[in-house]
């Protein structure tokens, strides 16, 4: 890929993610109260996890993630949220994992934080070329999952 193509793809990806973050509050989220472990789509394109502990394996099952992915998970937690990254295999400089809006790629994955206070949004995006294994992260919420109203 040329540097110009890489720059354009990166700018488009960043613009799209920022636009989604700006527009998300305008979209009404409706869902029934989940049980303590079932994932729920929150109406913003994110799958919520309400369990006190769990694992996100992306993609689920064997094989690599697809091109042009844009997936989102929200872990709901009242207090301290601890993460253990068991696998991070994403294309360097082209595919990204965002943690509450801070973007990481294959180069910067080793600098991803492992502790948060409160809810955490994990978003994954991939470009139109080259795929990898994805990621696996285990979490535990020190004070139990956040409840929904």
Secondary structure, 3 states (H helix, E strand, C coil): CCHHHHHHHHHHHHHHHHHHHHHHCCCCCCCCCCCCCCCEECCCCEEEECCCEEEEEECCCCCCCCCCCEEEEEECECCEEEEEEEEEECCCCCCEEEECCEEECCCCHHHCCCEEECCEEEEEECCCCCCCCEEEEEEEECCCECCCC
